[in-house]
Amino acid sequence: MRPVQQADLLRLLIIYDEGGWYNDLDTSPTPGTATTWKSSSIKDLAMIIEMICDANTTRLSRHFRYREGVPEDPVRIASFSFAAATQNGFLWKCIELAEQRCKTFPSGSDDYHPLFTTGPDVITTAYHVAKLDSSFLLPPGDWCMHAEMGTWRKNRA
């Protein structure tokens, strides 16, 4: 397992066990962050939309062997920032899905392998399978800004 995958799993396990917010070190809060959280009616889970993928991106994603012909959902959920109450059931589903994917696809040298097995695709898939209420989902930029996308690729972590 690559270091980036270990970090992905560790963040899920820590927030599941302790509760709270997780933010990558290269995120910065946007103005009004405290107000956004205080005005939220649901405080047991908060996820952020990473991006909305276009039709071409979702169509191409199905060609990765890990996806087994199933295209990625167009609403991609971020793994760089999220919050949950202690022992949140949704996070447990993410942990179980990551474990299953790591067992099914124990190795992969391309950059999509960690994204699919332990990264944002785990959270995205679990979110859409659970059909969670959209009140759990913050639009991009409402909570924080992510400064660097894909820096883990530079050293093939």
C-alpha positions as CSV (number, residue, x, y, z in Angstrom):
1,M,0.0,0.0,0.0
2,R,1.3,3.4,-1.0
3,P,1.9,6.1,1.7
4,V,-0.9,8.2,0.2
5,Q,-3.4,5.3,0.7
6,Q,-2.2,4.8,4.2
7,A,-2.9,8.6,4.9
8,D,-6.3,8.3,3.2
9,L,-7.3,5.4,5.5
10,L,-5.8,7.0,8.6
11,R,-7.8,10.3,8.2
12,L,-11.0,8.3,7.9
13,L,-10.2,6.2,11.0
14,I,-9.1,9.1,13.1
15,I,-12.3,11.2,12.4
16,Y,-14.4,8.1,12.8
17,D,-12.9,7.4,16.2
18,E,-12.5,11.0,17.5
19,G,-15.0,13.0,15.4
20,G,-14.2,16.5,14.2
21,W,-12.9,18.1,11.0
22,Y,-10.2,16.8,8.8
23,N,-8.4,19.3,6.5
24,D,-5.4,18.7,4.3
25,L,-2.5,21.0,5.3
26,D,-2.9,22.9,1.9
27,T,-6.5,24.0,2.6
28,S,-7.4,27.4,4.0
29,P,-10.7,28.5,5.4
30,T,-12.9,30.8,3.4
31,P,-14.4,34.0,4.9
32,G,-17.5,33.1,6.9
33,T,-16.5,29.5,7.7
34,A,-17.6,29.7,11.3
35,T,-20.9,31.1,10.2
36,T,-21.4,28.3,7.7
37,W,-20.9,25.6,10.3
38,K,-22.9,27.4,13.0
39,S,-25.9,27.8,10.7
40,S,-25.8,24.2,9.6
41,S,-28.7,22.2,11.0
42,I,-26.9,18.9,10.7
43,K,-23.6,18.6,12.6
44,D,-23.0,14.9,12.4
45,L,-21.5,14.9,8.9
46,A,-20.3,17.5,6.4
47,M,-18.8,16.8,3.0
48,I,-17.6,19.1,0.3
49,I,-18.1,18.8,-3.5
50,E,-14.7,18.6,-5.0
51,M,-15.9,19.1,-8.5
52,I,-18.6,18.4,-11.0
53,C,-17.1,16.2,-13.8
54,D,-18.2,16.7,-17.4
55,A,-19.7,13.9,-19.4
56,N,-16.4,13.2,-21.2
57,T,-14.6,12.7,-17.8
58,T,-17.2,10.4,-16.4
59,R,-17.3,8.4,-19.7
60,L,-13.5,8.0,-19.8
61,S,-13.3,7.0,-16.1
62,R,-15.1,3.7,-16.8
63,H,-12.0,2.5,-18.8
64,F,-9.9,2.2,-15.7
65,R,-9.7,-1.5,-14.8
66,Y,-10.7,-0.8,-11.2
67,R,-14.0,0.7,-12.3
68,E,-14.9,-2.5,-14.1
69,G,-16.8,-0.5,-16.8
70,V,-18.8,1.7,-14.3
71,P,-18.3,5.4,-14.9
72,E,-17.5,7.7,-12.1
73,D,-20.4,9.7,-10.6
74,P,-20.3,13.3,-12.0
75,V,-20.5,14.9,-8.5
76,R,-17.1,14.1,-7.0
77,I,-16.9,14.4,-3.2
78,A,-13.6,15.7,-1.7
79,S,-11.4,13.8,0.7
80,F,-9.3,16.8,1.5
81,S,-11.8,18.2,3.9
82,F,-14.8,16.7,5.8
83,A,-16.3,16.5,9.2
84,A,-18.2,13.9,11.2
85,A,-19.4,13.1,14.6
86,T,-17.7,10.3,16.5
87,Q,-18.5,6.8,15.1
88,N,-20.5,8.2,12.2
89,G,-22.0,5.3,10.2
90,F,-21.3,6.9,6.8
91,L,-17.5,7.1,7.6
92,W,-17.6,3.5,8.6
93,K,-19.1,2.6,5.2
94,C,-16.3,4.5,3.6
95,I,-13.7,2.5,5.7
96,E,-15.4,-0.8,4.7
97,L,-15.5,0.2,1.0
98,A,-11.8,1.1,1.1
99,E,-10.9,-2.2,2.8
100,Q,-12.9,-4.1,0.2
101,R,-11.3,-2.2,-2.7
102,C,-7.8,-2.7,-1.3
103,K,-8.4,-6.4,-1.1
104,T,-9.9,-6.6,-4.6
105,F,-7.2,-4.5,-6.2
106,P,-4.1,-4.8,-3.9
107,S,-1.8,-3.2,-6.3
108,G,-1.7,-0.6,-9.1
109,S,1.0,1.6,-10.5
110,D,-1.2,4.3,-12.1
111,D,-2.4,7.4,-10.3
112,Y,-6.1,6.3,-10.4
113,H,-5.4,3.3,-8.1
114,P,-5.2,5.3,-4.9
115,L,-8.0,7.6,-5.9
116,F,-10.3,4.6,-6.4
117,T,-9.2,2.3,-3.6
118,T,-8.8,4.8,-0.7
119,G,-9.2,8.3,-2.0
120,P,-12.0,10.6,-3.1
121,D,-13.8,7.9,-5.1
122,V,-14.4,5.9,-1.9
123,I,-16.2,8.9,-0.3
124,T,-18.0,9.7,-3.6
125,T,-19.2,6.2,-4.1
126,A,-20.3,5.7,-0.5
127,Y,-22.1,9.1,-0.6
128,H,-24.1,8.3,-3.7
129,V,-24.9,4.7,-2.7
130,A,-26.1,6.0,0.7
131,K,-28.3,8.6,-1.0
132,L,-27.6,11.0,1.8
133,D,-29.6,14.2,2.1
134,S,-27.9,17.1,0.2
135,S,-27.8,19.1,3.4
136,F,-24.6,17.1,4.3
137,L,-22.9,18.5,1.2
138,L,-21.2,21.9,1.0
139,P,-20.6,23.6,-2.4
140,P,-17.0,24.1,-3.4
141,G,-15.5,27.2,-1.8
142,D,-18.1,27.5,1.0
143,W,-15.9,26.0,3.7
144,C,-12.3,26.0,2.4
145,M,-10.1,26.3,-0.6
146,H,-7.7,23.6,-1.6
147,A,-4.5,25.1,-2.8
148,E,-2.8,22.0,-4.4
149,M,-4.5,19.3,-6.3
150,G,-2.6,16.1,-6.9
151,T,0.7,17.0,-5.2
152,W,0.9,13.4,-3.9
153,R,1.6,12.4,-7.5
154,K,4.9,14.3,-7.7
155,N,6.7,11.8,-5.6
156,R,4.5,8.9,-6.6
157,A,3.5,8.5,-2.9
